[in-house]
Amino acid sequence: MDVVSAALRRERARAGLTLTEVARRAGIAKSTLSQLESGVGNPSLETLWALCVTLDAPFSRLLDPPRRRVQVVRAGEGAQFSSEHGDYQAALLASCSPHARCDVYRIAAEPGPGRLSEAHMSGVVEHVLLGSGRALVGLADDPVELGPGDYVAYPGDLPHLFRALEPGTNACLVSELL
């Protein structure tokens, strides 16, 4: 949370917005944002995405993981965030430098309502490669069913969905900013 809170303060200052204005635009309580910037709380994936969209910042910029020459992220490691609306977890595996424009996530999801994402920043394209299970993935109004080894790309700047259809569904998601 120390890394996230420092990044939130930094990105809010970069955007030149007050705490009140960021909270209003993101649709969260000012007290929640204040707690997050103070390093208190456990934000949901939805809260962090809303803040990223409001601050026009990639999700990975809030996590700012340390970089090593060779980076290995073992299963179950990495900064993990859970959805508040379904059994869906995203773990940031790699983020690119501010000059590069993609982040890599490991997705673990179980059957249920799935993860409906609001539009991200303009120009975002998401790429999903399903590793196991089955899932409905893509634009919210027209998702496609994927099986192991299937790949889909779709505009992430439109509402989109990831809904597991089988237990143990896992995928790799790359978020690219064009």
Buried (B, 14 or more C-beta within 10 A) or exposed (E): EEBBBBBBBBBBEEBEBEBEBBBBBBEBEBEBBBBBBEBEBEBBBBBBBBBBBBBEBBBBBBBBBEEEEEEEBEEEEBBBBBBEBBBBBBBBBBBBEEEEBBBBBBBBBBBEEBBBBBBBBEEBBBBBBBBBBBBBBBBBEEBEBBEBEBEBEBBBBBBBBBBBBBEEBBBBBBBBBE
